[in-house]
Amino acid sequence: MEQEKKTAQQAMGLVISTGAGKIWAAMVRRRNGSFERTYQATFELAEGVDNAVKRLLEHSDDPQAPVVIGLDSSQLRYVDISLPPVESGLLPQLIRTQAEARLPLDSDRLQLAWRVSAAAQGYECTVAAARWDAAEAALGRLSLNGRLFALVPDAVGFAHLMPRIFAAARRPCIVLRRRTDGIAMIRLDEAGVVRSAVIHAEPSDILERPVLVMQDLQIELESMAEKQARQILVTIWPGDDPFLHRAAEALKRDGWPVEALTPDRDAMKQARLDDAQDAGGHLLDASGLALLGLTETEPAFDFMRSRQLSQTAQDAALHRKKRLRTVAAIAVLAVLSLAVGYWSLLLETQQLRRELEVQVDGVKAQTILQQQAYQEAVARARVDMIALLEAIQDSRDGILLDSIEFEQGKPVKLVAVAGGYEQVYGFQKRLEDKDGVNQVRLIDPRLDERTRQVRFTLQFHYQHFTGLKP
């Protein structure tokens, strides 16, 4: 695919929004060392991505033109995580495990993409999460035959265009853009997109309730800037939009550095991006995504690439499992030998009972009873730790386990972290339903206001090994 990108003369960009039910599409081509947009259109999402691509190809000279798809930033959520120094091949699974514990939906309903950077100890990682239905709208029923280059947030398209169509566009910055559905926000650094968001506001809301829209914008701006609040540059586009102009003045009074993006009119005209009705809209994003399909840039937050890396990690794990099959077989044989020993012990006990029935000597009967009690106590003292761990694992469902304490005659103590109280209660209920698990008690659940995670302790009895009489 990389070789095709280097030689491709045309590429297509599509912005998909399940919320609006729309596909905004654009096609660009190389021209005299630069590029130009040759076609743009809006389609209904219900018609399918394949249909949109086919109609774009009617205006293309290249049937194998690369395709870049952008997911609407209003349908994405971002979380920051810190990772230990591990081999790069282990990062995908580690990222997924930690991110799923911080997100409100089950892992089978999410698609994840990420951006990783080296830190003093390990890595810093920002994860973008999309609902499965949003990603499937882009990938489901898609027969592009290898033309799909990337699946990224739509903000990546605008970020890719910025240095080409705006004069002296500085980074790092937070961009505020007026869109038909509200205010789009993008945090950028030298490497590209860091975060993106959308403040939903109808044109009537901006006209009639600008104060409320401004409050939402300031809250999201503080969250996006994090520790750089009132230090990072805020840029607005278009600069002549009345609401953004008033917002810029308010932010300046609040101590934020603000400036308007200055369009390079010659560059925009050459690229055929000077359509007034498209300024700051989805079609501009689609054009930037198409341009990305003609470059060698590897974008961050590529959901398709993350899928491939996760699959590679799973394949490696499967290979390791194959190498461990011999050890597993030995373990199974060990378990079977314990089972055989247990049944042998039962047979011996039954034989002792039969002997007891025919004995008339009281002393010998008492000796046999003592032997039987001893053998039964030995059998009962053999705890099946594998079954206990499997019961916990089957009930976990995304919860991160910190520690498990097990001591003969005492309840099992389990310390863990969950993404919310509902996840905690679900874990408790599923564990109570497991065979041999009794009296599951939830102890001291506490919500961390910063991470929004709940740390809790569970105590429960397991069969008769923890002191609970059967």
C-alpha positions in Angstrom: 0.0 0.0 0.0 2.9 2.4 0.7 4.3 1.9 -2.8 0.8 2.6 -4.2 0.7 5.8 -2.3 4.0 7.0 -3.7 2.8 6.4 -7.2 -0.9 7.3 -6.9 -1.9 10.5 -8.6 -5.3 10.8 -7.0 -6.8 10.0 -3.5 -10.2 10.1 -1.8 -11.1 11.3 1.6 -14.5 10.6 3.3 -15.8 12.0 6.6 -18.4 9.7 8.1 -20.9 10.8 10.8 -23.4 8.2 12.2 -25.0 11.0 14.2 -25.8 13.1 11.1 -26.2 10.1 8.8 -23.9 11.8 6.2 -20.8 11.1 4.2 -18.8 14.1 3.1 -16.3 13.2 0.4 -13.6 14.9 -1.6 -11.0 13.8 -4.2 -7.6 15.5 -4.7 -4.8 14.9 -7.3 -1.2 15.9 -7.6 -0.5 19.0 -9.6 2.8 20.7 -10.3 4.4 19.5 -7.0 1.3 20.5 -5.0 -2.3 19.3 -5.1 -5.8 20.4 -6.0 -9.3 19.2 -5.2 -11.0 17.9 -8.3 -14.4 16.8 -6.8 -16.5 17.0 -3.7 -19.9 15.7 -2.7 -22.2 14.8 0.2 -23.9 11.4 0.4 -26.4 9.7 2.7 -24.7 7.2 5.0 -27.7 4.8 4.5 -26.5 4.4 0.9 -23.3 2.9 2.1 -19.6 3.7 1.9 -19.1 1.5 -1.0 -21.6 3.4 -3.0 -19.9 6.7 -2.1 -16.5 5.4 -3.3 -18.0 4.1 -6.5 -19.5 7.5 -7.3 -16.3 9.2 -6.6 -14.5 6.8 -8.9 -16.7 8.0 -11.7 -14.7 11.2 -11.5 -11.3 9.6 -11.1 -8.7 8.3 -13.6 -7.3 5.9 -11.1 -9.5 2.9 -10.1 -7.0 2.1 -7.3 -6.9 5.5 -5.7 -6.1 5.3 -2.0 -9.0 6.0 0.4 -8.7 7.7 3.8 -11.8 7.7 6.1 -12.4 10.1 9.0 -14.7 9.4 11.9 -16.6 12.5 13.2 -14.8 13.8 16.3 -18.1 14.3 18.1 -18.3 10.5 18.3 -14.9 9.9 19.8 -13.6 9.9 23.4 -10.0 10.3 24.5 -8.2 9.0 27.6 -4.6 9.4 28.7 -2.7 6.5 30.2 0.9 5.9 31.3 2.7 2.7 30.3 5.7 0.9 31.7 8.8 0.3 29.6 8.0 -2.9 27.7 8.7 -4.3 24.3 6.9 -2.6 21.5 5.1 -5.8 20.6 3.4 -5.9 24.0 2.1 -2.3 23.8 -1.2 -3.0 21.9 -2.5 -5.5 24.4 -1.3 -3.4 27.3 -2.9 -0.3 25.9 -6.2 -2.1 25.3 -6.3 -3.6 28.8 -5.7 -0.2 30.6 -7.9 1.8 28.3 -10.9 -0.6 28.6 -10.7 -0.2 32.4 -11.1 3.6 32.0 -13.9 3.6 29.4 -17.7 3.2 30.2 -18.5 0.6 27.5 -17.6 -3.1 27.2 -14.5 -3.8 25.1 -16.6 -5.7 22.5 -18.5 -2.4 21.8 -15.4 -0.2 21.3 -12.8 0.4 18.6 -9.5 1.8 19.9 -6.7 3.8 18.3 -3.8 5.5 20.0 -0.7 7.7 19.8 2.3 6.7 21.9 5.3 8.9 22.9 8.4 8.0 24.9 8.5 9.3 28.5 11.1 9.4 31.3 9.9 6.0 32.5 8.1 4.1 29.8 5.5 5.7 27.6 2.8 8.3 27.6 -0.2 7.3 25.5 -3.4 9.0 24.4 -6.2 6.6 23.3 -9.1 7.5 21.1 -12.2 5.3 21.5 -15.0 5.0 19.0 -18.2 3.1 19.5 -18.3 -0.1 17.4 -21.3 1.1 15.4 -19.4 4.2 14.3 -16.4 2.2 13.2 -18.5 -0.4 11.5 -20.3 2.3 9.5 -16.8 2.9 8.0 -15.5 -0.6 7.8 -18.7 -2.8 7.6 -19.8 -3.9 4.2 -16.7 -2.2 2.7 -15.1 -3.9 -0.3 -12.3 -1.4 -1.2 -9.9 -4.3 -2.2 -6.9 -2.9 -0.4 -7.4 0.7 -1.3 -8.2 1.8 2.3 -5.1 3.5 3.7 -6.3 4.8 7.1 -9.3 5.2 9.4 -8.7 8.3 11.6 -10.5 11.1 13.4 -11.8 13.7 10.9 -9.6 16.4 12.7 -6.6 14.7 11.1 -7.7 16.0 7.7 -7.8 19.7 8.9 -4.5 19.3 10.7 -2.9 17.9 7.5 -4.1 20.9 5.5 -3.2 23.7 8.0 0.5 24.2 7.0 -0.5 24.2 3.3 -3.3 26.7 3.2 -2.7 29.0 6.2 0.1 31.5 6.6 2.3 31.0 9.6 0.1 28.4 11.3 1.9 27.9 14.7 2.0 24.9 16.9 1.3 23.7 19.6 -2.2 25.3 19.6 -5.8 24.6 20.0 -7.9 25.4 17.0 -11.5 26.5 17.3 -13.5 26.1 14.0 -17.1 27.0 13.2 -19.0 24.0 11.7 -22.6 23.6 10.6 -23.2 21.5 13.8 -21.3 23.7 16.2 -17.7 24.4 17.2 -15.0 21.9 16.4 -11.9 21.9 18.6 -8.5 20.4 17.8 -5.4 20.3 20.0 -2.3 20.1 17.9 1.4 19.7 18.5 4.4 19.4 16.1 3.6 15.7 15.5 -0.1 16.2 14.7 -3.5 15.8 16.5 -3.5 15.3 20.2 -7.2 15.5 20.9 -10.4 16.6 19.1 -13.9 17.5 20.2 -17.1 19.1 19.1 -19.4 21.5 21.0 -22.8 20.8 19.5 -24.7 23.9 18.9 -27.3 24.7 16.2 -27.1 28.1 14.5 -30.2 29.1 16.5 -28.4 28.2 19.7 -25.4 30.4 18.8 -27.7 33.3 17.9 -30.1 33.1 20.9 -28.0 31.5 23.6 -24.4 32.4 23.0 -23.5 32.6 26.7 -24.4 28.9 27.2 -22.4 27.9 24.2 -19.5 29.9 25.4 -19.6 28.3 28.8 -19.5 24.8 27.2 -16.6 25.9 25.0 -14.6 27.2 28.0 -15.1 24.0 29.9 -13.9 21.9 27.0 -11.0 24.2 26.4 -9.8 23.9 30.0 -10.1 20.1 29.8 -8.2 20.0 26.5 -5.4 22.3 27.5 -4.9 20.4 30.8 -1.7 21.8 32.5 -1.2 24.4 29.7 -4.4 26.3 30.4 -3.9 30.0 29.4 -0.5 29.2 28.1 -1.2 27.3 24.9 -2.1 29.4 21.8 -5.8 29.4 20.8 -6.4 29.9 17.0 -9.8 30.5 15.4 -11.1 29.9 11.9 -12.8 31.6 10.2 -11.7 34.8 11.8 -14.7 36.8 10.5 -17.3 34.5 12.2 -19.2 36.8 14.6 -19.5 34.2 17.4 -15.8 33.1 17.2 -14.8 36.8 17.2 -16.7 37.4 20.4 -15.3 34.2 21.9 -11.8 35.3 21.0 -12.3 38.6 22.9 -13.7 36.8 25.9 -10.8 34.3 26.0 -8.3 37.2 25.7 -9.9 38.9 28.7 -9.6 35.6 30.6 -5.8 35.4 29.9 -5.7 33.1 26.9 -3.3 33.9 24.0 -5.6 34.0 20.9 -5.1 34.7 17.2 -7.0 34.1 14.0 -5.7 31.8 11.3 -4.7 33.7 8.2 -5.6 31.9 5.0 -3.1 31.9 2.2 -5.6 32.9 -0.5 -3.3 32.0 -3.4 -2.6 28.5 -2.0 -6.3 27.9 -1.4 -7.2 29.1 -4.9 -4.5 26.9 -6.4 -5.9 23.9 -4.4 -9.5 24.8 -5.3 -10.4 25.1 -1.6 -11.6 28.6 -1.8 -15.3 27.7 -1.9 -16.9 30.1 0.5 -19.7 27.6 1.5 -17.1 25.0 2.5 -15.0 27.2 4.8 -14.4 25.4 8.0 -16.8 22.5 7.1 -16.7 18.8 6.7 -15.6 18.9 3.1 -12.4 20.7 4.1 -11.7 17.8 6.4 -12.4 15.3 3.6 -10.0 17.2 1.4 -7.2 17.0 4.0 -7.8 13.3 4.4 -7.6 12.8 0.7 -4.3 14.7 0.7 -3.0 12.4 3.5 -3.6 9.5 1.1 -1.0 10.9 -1.3 1.8 11.4 1.3 4.1 9.1 3.2 2.8 10.4 6.6 1.8 7.7 9.0 -1.1 9.3 11.0 -1.7 8.8 14.7 -5.0 7.5 16.0 -5.3 5.1 13.0 -8.1 2.6 13.9 -7.2 0.4 11.0 -3.5 0.3 12.0 -4.4 -0.4 15.7 -6.6 -3.3 14.6 -3.6 -4.8 12.7 -1.2 -4.3 15.6 -3.7 -5.9 18.0 -4.2 -8.8 15.7 -0.4 -9.2 15.4 -0.1 -9.2 19.2 -2.8 -11.8 19.4 -1.1 -14.0 16.8 2.1 -13.8 18.8 0.3 -14.8 21.9 -1.2 -17.7 20.1 2.3 -18.8 19.0 3.4 -18.6 22.6 0.4 -20.7 23.7 1.4 -23.4 21.2 4.9 -23.6 22.6 3.4 -24.0 26.1 1.1 -26.8 25.1 3.5 -29.4 26.4 3.6 -27.7 29.8 -0.2 -27.5 29.7 -0.4 -31.2 28.9 1.8 -32.0 31.9 -0.4 -29.8 34.1 -3.5 -31.6 32.9 -1.9 -34.9 33.7 -1.1 -33.7 37.1 -4.7 -32.6 37.7 -5.8 -36.0 36.4 -3.5 -37.8 38.8 -4.9 -35.8 41.7 -8.4 -36.8 40.5 -7.4 -40.5 40.3 -6.0 -40.2 43.8 -9.1 -38.6 45.1 -11.4 -41.4 43.6 -9.0 -44.0 45.0 -9.4 -42.5 48.4 -13.2 -42.6 48.0 -13.0 -46.3 47.1 -10.8 -47.0 50.1 -13.3 -45.2 52.3 -16.2 -47.2 50.9 -14.2 -50.4 51.6 -13.6 -49.3 55.2 -17.3 -48.7 55.6 -18.1 -52.2 54.4 -15.5 -53.6 56.8 -17.2 -51.6 59.6 -20.5 -53.2 58.9 -19.2 -56.7 59.5 -17.0 -55.9 62.4 -18.2 -56.7 65.9 -15.1 -55.7 67.7 -15.7 -52.2 69.1 -12.0 -51.4 69.3 -11.4 -52.2 65.7 -14.6 -50.3 64.7 -13.2 -47.2 66.5 -9.9 -47.6 64.7 -11.6 -47.8 61.3 -13.7 -44.7 62.1 -10.5 -42.7 62.9 -8.9 -43.8 59.7 -12.0 -42.9 57.7 -12.2 -39.4 59.3 -8.5 -38.8 58.6 -8.7 -39.8 55.0 -11.8 -37.7 54.4 -10.1 -34.7 56.0 -7.1 -35.1 53.7 -9.5 -35.2 50.7 -11.3 -32.2 51.8 -8.1 -30.2 52.4 -7.2 -30.3 48.7 -8.3 -27.0 47.3 -8.8 -26.6 43.6 -7.0 -23.3 43.0 -7.5 -23.5 39.2 -11.3 -23.6 39.7 -11.2 -20.7 42.1 -9.1 -18.5 39.7 -11.4 -19.5 36.7 -14.5 -18.4 38.7 -12.9 -15.0 39.3 -11.6 -14.6 35.7 -15.0 -15.6 34.2 -16.7 -12.9 36.4 -14.1 -10.1 35.8 -15.5 -8.5 32.6 -12.9 -5.7 32.2 -12.2 -5.1 35.9 -8.4 -4.8 36.8 -7.4 -7.1 39.6 -4.7 -5.8 42.1 -4.4 -8.7 44.5 -6.0 -12.0 45.7 -5.3 -13.2 49.2 -6.1 -16.9 50.1 -5.4 -18.5 53.5 -6.8 -21.8 54.8 -9.8 -21.1 57.2 -10.2 -17.4 56.2 -12.4 -15.7 53.5 -10.8 -15.0 50.1 -9.9 -11.3 49.9 -9.8 -9.7 46.4 -8.7 -6.0 45.7 -9.6 -4.6 42.3 -10.3 -1.4 40.3 -13.4 -0.8 38.1 -14.6 1.8 35.7 -17.7 2.6 37.8 -20.1 1.3 40.5 -22.3 -0.6 38.1 -19.3 -2.6 36.9 -18.4 -3.4 40.6 -22.0 -4.6 41.4 -22.1 -6.7 38.2 -18.8 -8.3 39.2 -20.2 -9.1 42.7 -23.4 -10.6 41.2 -21.6 -12.8 38.7 -19.2 -14.1 41.3 -22.0 -15.0 43.7 -23.5 -17.1 40.9 -20.4 -19.3 40.6 -20.5 -22.8 42.1 -18.8 -23.0 45.5 -18.7 -19.2 46.0 -20.7 -17.9 49.0 -21.3 -14.8 51.0 -19.7 -12.3 48.7 -19.3 -9.0 50.6 -18.4 -5.6 49.0 -16.1 -3.6 51.3 -15.2 0.1 51.1 -15.8 1.0 47.4 -14.2 4.4 46.8 -14.5 6.6 43.7 -11.4 8.5 42.6 -12.7 11.9 41.5 -9.6 12.4 39.2 -9.6 9.1 37.3 -13.4 8.3 37.8 -12.4 4.8 38.8 -13.7 2.8 41.8 -11.3 0.9 44.0 -12.9 -1.8 46.1 -12.4 -5.0 48.1 -14.5 -8.2 47.9 -14.5 -10.9 50.6 -16.1 -14.3 50.0 -16.0 -17.9 51.1 -15.0 -20.6 48.6 -16.5 -24.1 49.2 -15.4 -25.3 52.7 -11.8 -24.2 52.5 -12.3 -20.8 54.0 -13.9 -21.8 57.2 -17.6 -21.8 56.0 -19.3 -25.1 56.8 -20.9 -26.8 53.9 
